[in-house]
Amino acid sequence: MTRVKALTDRTIAERFTEVKDEQSLWGEIGEQTALLAKRLLESALEAELTQRLLAARYRRTEVRRGWRNGGYGRQIISCWGVLDIRMPRARQQLPPSQVLGRFQRRQPEVDQLLRQAFLRGVSTREVGEVLEPLLADRPSAQTVSRVAQALDAQVKRFHWRRLDDDVSYLLLDGISMKVKHPGGVSRKLVLVAYGIRRDGSRVLLDFRLATAESSAQWEAFLENLFRRGLEGQQLALVVSDGCPGLRAALEMVYPQVARQHCWVHKLRNVAAKLPRKHQQACLRGARRVYDAKHARQASERFRQWAQAWRSVAPKAVRCLEQDLEQLLAFYDCPKRLWTKIRTTNAMERSFREVRRRTRPMSCFQNNASCERIIYSVVDKLNQRYQRRSQALPVAFTQAS
């Protein structure tokens, strides 16, 4: 008969042999956790049915509302793996269970995990492969697509939410996307509105899919913002490119607000009218205009630049000259804001995020799938802006 040593008699080496290796230890923890989750769910389902029937199992009572009728199995994909749950049922038709919904096959946290993996750039076919070690199951591409469709309601609420009229600087621009349609693939333009509030916080106000940057499309977009609360009482400046349709829409919706022409877009137009050999030198001189210390110095620098280049590139000079007033509108704002509001570069961060997410996709299947991706990026950036604004010590829009 083998003698069992007392704990005090065993050596360190003998004790260590009883310790499981890391893989088996975590595997056993996972099995026990899944078993505990299974028992908790089945107990909750049984208690729920008892409450609805007003009778426990094998109990006779005069207030009984029905009778049990055995049960059936259901697999639930959870954070602890696949759980084989026994679902009790009654002979009478009862309302859906509040513990597990009708036809529910996944824990809500699993759906959220699938959705976040997809929105972070993993394709629908690869989400299951990535999460299989964690879930002990491989969700299909169709399952991931159906889970992502749950964002449609959130997108609708985002488009119709009430807006506060506290935006001081409004930036407007667009980004193009490829979307499939019955006749093939076409480019859709996503119109985007970006706001800076008086306290310095930023927010992506809304976006809209459009077929072109026409005045009708921009006007519909801006009127929607106006009706939802952005009436422009606090607006000091609207920053945009030189799109004629956008200009006409702003005249209709926000005619009282000063407008700033984006320097980046304007210099691209100037470069297009220059011979390649003169582009670098000419644009270097044009950039000195918006680097001036005040509007008067900027006007003087423009006259010097125009005099030097009018004979060499008259079209480039006229291109800059015709919008000079709107190009220098930012000088009427606080100096600390000049670098932020003389271009629409502040929106490029959100555009880069959209392009990064859509790069693995050749095109969107439909307008709804495009809106889901755009909304997910916008919502993530808005949450980031909100966290940063809470840590902002001083309103940077105050004049010094």
KOLMARTOR-263159 format. One record per residue (C-alpha): x, y, z. Coordinates in steps of 0.1 Angstrom, whole numbers, plus 2048, in hexadecimal, padded with zeros to 3 digits. Each point is the difference from the previous one (the first is absolute). Example, Ala and Ser with C-alpha at 12.3 -4.5 7.8 and 13.67 -1.06 7.14 Angstrom:
87B7D384E
80E8227F9
REM end
This chain:
800800800
80E8217F5
80681881C
7F38247FA
81981980C
7F681D815
8018227F0
81D80A817
8147E17F5
7FE8077DA
81C8127EF
7FC81E7E9
8067E97E1
7E57E880B
7E781D805
80880F7DE
7F87DF7EE
7DC80580C
7FD8227EF
7F07FE7DE
8118107E2
7F38217F4
7EC7F27E2
7EE7E5814
7FA81881D
7EF81A7EA
7ED7E57ED
7F27F2821
7F682380B
7EE8057DF
7ED7DF803
7F6807824
7F58237F7
7EB7F47E2
7F07E5816
7F781A81B
7F18177E5
7EC7E37F2
7F27F8823
7F7824807
7EE8047DF
7EC7E0804
7F780A824
7F48227F5
7EB7F17E3
7F07E7818
7F981B81A
7F08157E5
7E97E47F4
7F67F9824
7F6824805
7EC8007E0
7EE7E0808
7FC808825
80A7DC807
8217EF808
80A7DF7F1
7EB7E380D
7EA818815
7DA8027FF
7F0821806
7DE8107F9
8108207F0
8137ED7E5
8008117DE
80D7E47EB
8147E07FF
8247F87F7
8087ED7E0
8237F4803
81B8147EF
8188037E3
8258087FA
80E8207F4
82480A7FA
80A82380C
82180F7F5
80E81481E
82080F80B
8077DF813
7FC7EB7E1
7E27ED7F2
7E67F781B
7E77E37FB
7E180D812
7E17ED807
7E28177FA
7E17F6814
7DE8057EF
7DC800808
7E27F17ED
7F08237FD
81081B7EA
812818817
8118227F9
8257FF7F6
8187F981C
81081E810
81F7EC808
8067F47DD
7ED8117E4
7ED7ED7E4
8197F07E8
81D80F814
8207ED7F8
81B81880D
80781481F
7FB8257FA
824806808
80A7E87E4
7EB8147E7
81281F80C
8227F07FC
7F77F47DD
7F48237F7
81F81280E
8187E87EE
7EE8067DF
800826806
825801809
8087F37DD
7FE7DA801
7ED7F37E2
7E07EB806
8127E17F4
81D804818
7EC80A820
7F77DC808
8247F47FB
80D81B816
7E87FA81D
7FD7DA7FE
81B7FA81B
7EC817818
7DD7F47F8
8077DC7F8
7EA8057E1
8058107DE
7E48187F7
7F98007DB
80481F7EA
7DA8027FD
7FD800826
81881D803
7ED8137E4
7DF7FB812
80F80B821
80E8207EF
7DD8087F3
7F5807823
8128217FC
7E580D7E9
7EA80B81D
81E813810
8088107DE
7DC80C7FD
80080F824
8218117F8
7F28117E1
7E180C812
80E80A822
7FB82480D
81E8177FB
80B81B818
8058227F1
822805810
8177FC7E3
81781E7F9
8147F27E2
7F07E97E6
8167ED7E8
7F07F07E1
8107E77E8
7F97DF7EE
8117DE7FA
7F77E87E3
7F87DB804
7F97E47E8
7DE7F0805
7F07E47EC
7DE8037EF
7EC7EA7E8
81280F7E2
8237FD80E
816816816
7FD825804
81181A815
7EC81081C
80A820811
7FE801826
7F982480C
80E806823
7FA81C819
81A80681B
7FB81981C
81681181A
7EE80D81E
80781F815
80F7EB81C
8197F17E7
7F07DE7FD
7FC7F17DE
7E37EB7F1
7F87EF7E0
7DC80C7FC
7F37EB7E4
8077F07DE
7EA7FA7E1
8047EA7E1
7FC8147E0
8047FB7DB
8138207FB
80B821810
7E38137F1
7EF81D810
7E07EB805
8137E5813
813818816
7E2815807
7EB7E180A
81D7F6818
80482280F
7DA806804
7FE7DF812
81A80C819
7ED821803
7DF7F0808
8107E981A
80D81E814
82080D7EF
7F18227F8
8218127FF
7FB81981C
8237FA80D
8107F97DE
81E8187FA
80F7EF7E1
7F87E47E7
81F7F07F1
7FC7ED7DE
8107FB7DE
7F78137E1
7E37E97F5
7E68177EF
7E37EA80C
80B803824
8048267FC
7DC8037F3
7F37EA81C
81181581A
7F081F7F1
7DE7F0805
8057F1823
81A815812
8038207EC
80981581F
81F7EB808
82380A7F4
8117E67EA
8247F47FF
80E7F17E0
8177E2808
8248097F7
8097DC7F8
7E57FC7E6
8088227F1
8257F97FD
7F87DF7EE
7EC8147E7
81C8197FC
8197E37FB
7EA7F27E4
8048207ED
826801803
81B7F07EA
8127E5814
821813800
7F081E811
7E97EE819
8187FD81E
80C8257FF
7DE80F7F9
7EE7EC81B
81C809819
7F98247FB
7DA7FB802
8037EF822
81281F80E
7DE8127FC
7EE7EC81B
81F7FF816
7FE826805
7FC80F822
7E08137F7
7E88067E3
8118207F4
8227EE7FD
7EF7E37EF
7F18187E6
8228107FA
8107DE7FC
7E67F67E7
80681F7EB
8257F97FF
7FA7DC7F6
7E68097E5
81881A7F2
81C7E77FD
7EB7E47F0
7E58117EC
8148017E0
80C7DC805
7E07EF80C
7E28187FC
7E67E5804
80F7F5822
80182480C
7DB8057F6
7F77E0811
80D80C821
7F58247FB
7DB7F97FA
7FC7F0823
819815813
7E6810818
7F37DE80B
8237F2802
80981B81A
7E07FE814
8117EC81C
81381F80B
7E080D810
8017E3819
8167FB81E
8247FB7F6
8047DF812
7E67F27E8
81080B7E0
8127DF7F8
7E07EC808
7E68137EC
81280C7E1
7FE7DD7F1
7E97E1803
81E7EB80C
7EF7FA821
7E87E97ED
81C7ED7F0
8047EB820
7DD7F37FD
8057FA7DA
8207ED806
7EE7EA819
7E47F97E7
8197F87E5
8147E9817
7E07ED808
7F47FD7DC
8217F87F1
7FC7DA804
7DE8037ED
7FF8057DB
7DE810803
7E07FF815
7E47E97F8
7E581B804
7FA822810
7F67F1821
8227EE804
8128207F7
7ED81481B
8077E681A
8268027FB
8008267FE
7EA802820
8177E9813
81E8157F8
7ED821808
7F37F2821
8237F480B
80F8227F8
7E4813812
8067EB81F
8268087FE
7F88257FC
7E97FF81E
81B7F0816
81981A7F5
7E881D806
7FA7F5824
826804806
8028227EE
80B81981A
7F88207EE
7E98097E4
8188057E3
7E68147ED
80381D818
81481D7F4
820806813
REM end
